[in-house]
Amino acid sequence: MEPTQANVLSIDVLQRFRVALIRCQEELSLALAEADSEVDRAVAWVERDRILHWRQRVQRLSEEVNDARSALFRKQTVTSSKDSKPSVVDEKKALERAKAMLEDAERRGQRSRSWASALPRDQSLYKGGVAALATIVDRDLPAAIQALERMSIALERYGRDQAPDLEKLLDQPGATDAASMRRGGDADPTPSQEPQP
């Protein structure tokens, strides 16, 4: 086959491929928007909700520890009618439980603060990582879809013996530059070298 010939078997295949590209673009665009939204929501949740939650929980548990200490102290200082010390086992267990819960809340609060400082950087890395895909979805796929449409129209005209004006077709926005399609060293075709339809 000569380089000036094309072996197009079905224009309908080009149209079906174009429709598939449109569907692909829509789905990718939706997926990118949802993922971006989820990442933003996760960062906001950690920065706002979790830090505030653990700060409030630490305050509440600090009060519970103080209350448990006070209850233990009161029980230790109260004497019974027989001058024997009352049992403070339950109060000591309550104090230890409150201390353990406070330590856990403080640890979780600290982790939330470290995540809140690390997540914006990770969010930027994610957005940088998907930027190339977003460019394909926003710029390259629409250009390919338009090019397929123009090719289909041109091939249909050609099939009806209406040769397309290639200069006009290639000068359309988003079309490939004719000069970039030539091999290196190829000169501009002279009128005698131009391919015939």
PyMOL commands that set and color helices and strands:
alter all, ss='L'
color gray80, all
select helices_A, chain A and resi 11-77+89-159+166-170+178-181
alter helices_A, ss='H'
color red, helices_A
deselect
rebuild
show_as cartoon
